């Protein structure tokens, strides 16, 4: 159908209903969680008992304990942030190298490497985590049996969590950066080299600024994927659980409004980060 032509009334109504249903499916759970994070009741469900901020700021270990005074909860958030930072740094660095290698060079096995790089994306996170755990444990046991070396980072814990998340997030980072790099006009580099610039200076002053939006976006995406990962993390975590694993354990004990408060806090933090980056983009463009 040509967009400029008038549409039948039934099609307009159907489109409006579909959009409303789709947006409701996306946002209604978030709205419910946000509302009951402020409900003055010991359970995250109707009826409404009044507005309160106790689930954020209360400090009564014998009664209500808000998320900001829950040491275990705040420590898990900090753990997720640390894991996310390491995964982001590794994913962006390796993704950039992979993108340059696959986009700028021809070598034997390039197509096979491109296909194998996608394998972690189609493997379920639980299987990926179990495979990494089994492989690392076998190596650690071999080193312990034959050389009497106890290699701690090969045992369940945060190093394995970082490795497990990195194994598939690096692929996403590579695809994102490679897509940006494929649209780069290489005659700009050739002109800089002909004018006497070194390859390092050309990369720093021409290619890197062009890739900066993709690098920032990839870093954000990598951090959020790491922060929200559960399946792979659950298989590899030790005694220092990130937020997703801790919330999963607490849900088994019974849902509380504190978990709603954590969800509201994370939604607000993500929204503020996105707004800050969106405001930063136009300023950089105008400069």
C-alpha positions as CSV (number, residue, x, y, z in Angstrom):
1,X,0.0,0.0,0.0
2,X,1.2,3.5,-0.9
3,X,1.7,5.5,2.4
4,X,0.2,8.6,1.0
5,X,-3.1,6.9,0.1
6,X,-5.9,7.0,2.8
7,X,-6.2,3.7,4.7
8,X,-9.5,2.0,5.6
9,X,-11.0,2.8,9.0
10,X,-10.7,-0.9,10.1
11,X,-7.0,-0.9,9.2
12,X,-6.3,2.3,11.2
13,X,-8.2,0.9,14.2
14,X,-6.3,-2.4,13.9
15,X,-3.0,-0.6,13.7
16,X,-3.8,1.5,16.8
17,X,-4.9,-1.5,18.8
18,X,-1.8,-3.4,17.8
19,X,0.5,-0.6,18.8
20,X,-1.4,-0.1,22.1
21,X,-1.2,-3.8,22.9
22,X,2.5,-4.0,22.0
23,X,3.4,-0.9,24.2
24,X,1.2,-2.3,27.0
25,X,3.0,-5.6,26.8
26,X,6.4,-3.8,27.1
27,X,5.6,-1.2,29.7
28,X,2.8,-2.5,31.9
29,X,5.0,-4.8,33.9
30,X,7.5,-2.0,34.5
31,X,4.7,0.4,35.6
32,X,3.3,-2.2,38.0
33,X,6.8,-2.9,39.5
34,X,7.4,0.8,39.8
35,X,4.1,1.6,41.5
36,X,4.4,-1.2,44.1
37,X,8.0,-0.2,45.0
38,X,6.3,2.7,46.9
39,X,3.5,0.7,48.4
40,X,3.4,0.7,52.2
41,X,2.8,-3.0,52.5
42,X,5.2,-5.9,53.2
43,X,4.3,-7.6,49.9
44,X,4.6,-6.4,46.3
45,X,1.0,-6.8,45.4
46,X,-2.4,-5.1,45.7
47,X,-4.1,-3.5,47.5
48,X,-2.6,-0.1,47.8
49,X,-1.8,0.8,51.5
50,X,-0.3,4.2,50.9
51,X,2.9,5.8,49.7
52,X,6.3,5.1,51.4
53,X,10.0,5.3,50.7
54,X,10.9,2.6,53.3
55,X,11.8,0.1,50.6
56,X,14.6,2.4,49.5
57,X,15.8,4.2,52.7
58,X,14.4,2.3,55.8
59,X,17.2,1.2,58.2
60,X,15.6,-1.2,60.7
61,X,17.2,-4.6,60.6
62,X,14.4,-6.0,62.9
63,X,11.7,-4.6,60.6
64,X,12.0,-2.9,57.2
65,X,15.4,-2.7,55.6
66,X,15.6,-0.5,52.4
67,X,17.8,-1.4,49.5
68,X,20.3,1.4,50.3
69,X,20.9,-0.1,53.8
70,X,21.0,-3.7,52.6
71,X,24.7,-4.4,52.6
72,X,24.4,-7.8,50.8
73,X,22.2,-6.2,48.1
74,X,24.4,-3.2,47.6
75,X,27.5,-5.4,47.5
76,X,25.9,-7.5,44.7
77,X,25.2,-4.3,42.7
78,X,28.9,-3.3,43.1
79,X,29.9,-6.8,42.0
80,X,27.8,-6.6,38.9
81,X,29.3,-3.2,38.1
82,X,32.9,-4.6,38.5
83,X,32.1,-7.6,36.3
84,X,30.4,-5.3,33.7
85,X,33.4,-2.9,33.6
86,X,35.8,-5.8,32.9
87,X,33.6,-7.4,30.3
88,X,33.1,-4.0,28.6
89,X,36.8,-3.3,28.4
90,X,37.6,-6.7,27.1
91,X,34.7,-6.9,24.7
92,X,35.3,-3.4,23.2
93,X,39.1,-4.0,22.8
94,X,38.8,-7.5,21.3
95,X,35.8,-6.4,19.2
96,X,37.7,-3.5,17.7
97,X,40.7,-5.8,16.9
98,X,38.4,-8.4,15.4
99,X,36.5,-5.7,13.3
100,X,39.8,-4.4,11.9
101,X,41.1,-7.9,11.2
102,X,37.9,-9.1,9.4
103,X,37.2,-5.8,7.6
104,X,40.7,-4.8,6.5
105,X,42.5,-8.0,5.8
106,X,42.2,-11.1,3.6
107,X,43.5,-14.4,4.9
108,X,42.8,-18.1,4.6
109,X,39.9,-19.2,6.8
110,X,38.4,-15.8,7.1
111,X,34.9,-16.9,6.3
112,X,35.1,-19.9,8.6
113,X,36.3,-17.6,11.4
114,X,33.4,-15.2,10.8
115,X,30.9,-18.2,11.1
116,X,32.6,-19.7,14.2
117,X,32.5,-16.3,15.8
118,X,28.7,-16.4,15.8
119,X,28.5,-19.8,17.6
120,X,28.3,-18.3,21.2
121,X,25.2,-16.4,20.2
122,X,23.2,-19.5,19.3
123,X,24.3,-21.6,22.2
124,X,22.0,-21.3,25.3
125,X,23.6,-19.4,28.1
126,X,23.2,-22.3,30.5
127,X,25.1,-24.6,28.1
128,X,27.7,-22.0,27.5
129,X,28.3,-21.6,31.2
130,X,28.4,-25.3,31.9
131,X,30.9,-25.9,29.1
132,X,33.2,-23.1,30.3
133,X,33.0,-24.4,33.9
134,X,33.7,-28.0,32.9
135,X,36.7,-27.0,30.7
136,X,38.2,-24.6,33.3
137,X,37.7,-27.2,36.1
138,X,39.5,-29.9,34.1
139,X,42.5,-27.6,33.4
140,X,42.6,-26.6,37.1
141,X,42.5,-30.2,38.2
142,X,45.2,-31.2,35.8
143,X,47.5,-28.4,37.0
144,X,46.7,-29.4,40.6
145,X,47.4,-33.1,40.1
146,X,50.6,-32.9,38.0
147,X,52.2,-29.6,39.2
148,X,50.5,-29.0,42.5
149,X,49.4,-25.6,41.3
150,X,46.1,-24.2,42.7
151,X,44.9,-21.8,40.0
152,X,42.1,-19.8,41.7
153,X,40.7,-18.0,38.6
154,X,39.9,-21.4,37.0
155,X,37.5,-22.2,39.8
156,X,33.9,-20.9,40.1
157,X,34.1,-17.1,40.8
158,X,34.1,-13.7,39.2
159,X,37.0,-14.4,36.8
160,X,35.1,-17.2,35.2
161,X,31.9,-15.0,35.2
162,X,33.9,-12.4,33.2
163,X,35.2,-15.0,30.8
164,X,31.8,-16.5,30.3
165,X,30.0,-13.2,29.6
166,X,32.9,-12.0,27.4
167,X,32.7,-15.2,25.3
168,X,29.4,-14.0,23.6
169,X,29.4,-10.2,24.3
170,X,32.7,-9.9,22.3
171,X,30.9,-11.3,19.3
172,X,28.1,-8.7,19.6
173,X,30.8,-6.0,20.0
174,X,32.6,-7.3,16.9
175,X,29.5,-7.2,14.7
176,X,28.6,-3.7,15.9
177,X,32.0,-2.2,15.2
178,X,32.5,-4.1,12.0
179,X,29.2,-2.6,10.7
180,X,30.4,0.9,11.4
181,X,33.9,0.2,10.0
182,X,32.5,-1.1,6.7
183,X,31.0,2.3,5.9
184,X,34.3,4.2,6.5
185,X,35.8,6.0,3.4
186,X,39.4,4.7,3.3
187,X,40.5,7.4,0.9
188,X,40.6,9.7,4.0
189,X,43.3,7.4,5.5
190,X,45.1,7.3,2.1
191,X,45.1,11.1,1.9
192,X,46.5,11.4,5.4
193,X,49.3,8.9,4.7
194,X,50.2,10.6,1.4
195,X,50.5,13.9,3.4
196,X,53.1,12.3,5.7
197,X,51.0,11.1,8.7
198,X,52.1,7.9,10.4
199,X,49.7,5.0,10.6
200,X,49.4,5.6,14.4
201,X,48.5,9.2,13.9
202,X,46.0,8.4,11.1
203,X,44.3,5.9,13.4
204,X,44.2,8.3,16.3
205,X,43.0,11.4,14.4
206,X,40.8,10.0,11.6
207,X,39.7,6.4,12.2
208,X,39.2,6.6,16.0
209,X,37.0,9.7,15.9
210,X,34.9,8.1,13.2
211,X,34.5,4.9,15.3
212,X,33.8,6.8,18.6
213,X,30.0,6.7,18.4
214,X,30.1,3.0,17.8
215,X,32.6,2.4,20.5
216,X,30.5,4.3,23.0
217,X,27.4,2.5,22.0
218,X,29.2,-0.9,22.1
219,X,30.5,-0.1,25.6
220,X,27.0,0.8,26.8
221,X,25.5,-2.3,25.2
222,X,28.3,-4.6,26.6
223,X,27.9,-3.2,30.1
224,X,24.1,-3.6,30.1
225,X,24.3,-7.1,28.7
226,X,26.8,-8.1,31.3
227,X,24.8,-6.5,34.1
228,X,21.6,-8.3,33.1
229,X,23.1,-11.7,32.3
230,X,21.8,-14.5,34.4
231,X,22.0,-17.9,32.7
232,X,25.8,-17.9,32.1
233,X,26.5,-16.2,35.4
234,X,24.5,-18.7,37.4
235,X,26.7,-21.5,36.2
236,X,30.0,-19.8,36.8
237,X,29.5,-17.7,40.0
238,X,31.1,-18.6,43.3
239,X,30.4,-17.2,46.7
240,X,30.3,-13.5,45.6
241,X,27.0,-13.4,43.6
242,X,26.2,-10.5,41.2
243,X,22.8,-8.8,41.4
244,X,20.9,-11.1,39.1
245,X,21.9,-14.2,40.9
246,X,21.2,-12.7,44.3
247,X,17.7,-11.5,43.2
248,X,17.0,-15.0,41.9
249,X,17.9,-16.5,45.3
250,X,15.7,-14.0,47.1
251,X,12.8,-14.6,44.9
252,X,12.8,-18.2,46.0
253,X,12.6,-17.0,49.6
254,X,9.6,-14.8,48.6
255,X,9.1,-11.6,46.7
256,X,9.5,-8.4,48.7
257,X,9.0,-4.7,47.7
258,X,12.8,-4.3,48.1
259,X,13.2,-6.2,44.8
260,X,10.7,-3.8,43.2
261,X,12.8,-0.9,44.6
262,X,15.9,-2.3,43.1
263,X,14.2,-2.6,39.7
264,X,13.1,1.0,39.9
265,X,16.6,2.1,40.8
266,X,18.1,0.3,37.9
267,X,15.5,1.6,35.5
268,X,16.1,5.2,36.7
269,X,19.9,4.7,36.4
270,X,19.6,3.3,32.9
271,X,17.3,6.2,31.8
272,X,19.6,8.8,33.2
273,X,22.6,7.3,31.5
274,X,20.8,7.1,28.2
275,X,19.6,10.8,28.5
276,X,23.2,11.9,29.4
277,X,24.6,10.2,26.3
278,X,21.8,11.6,24.1
279,X,22.5,15.1,25.3
280,X,26.2,14.5,24.8
281,X,25.7,13.4,21.2
282,X,24.2,16.7,19.8
283,X,26.8,18.8,21.7
284,X,29.7,16.8,20.2
285,X,28.1,17.1,16.7
286,X,27.6,20.9,17.1
287,X,31.2,21.3,18.3
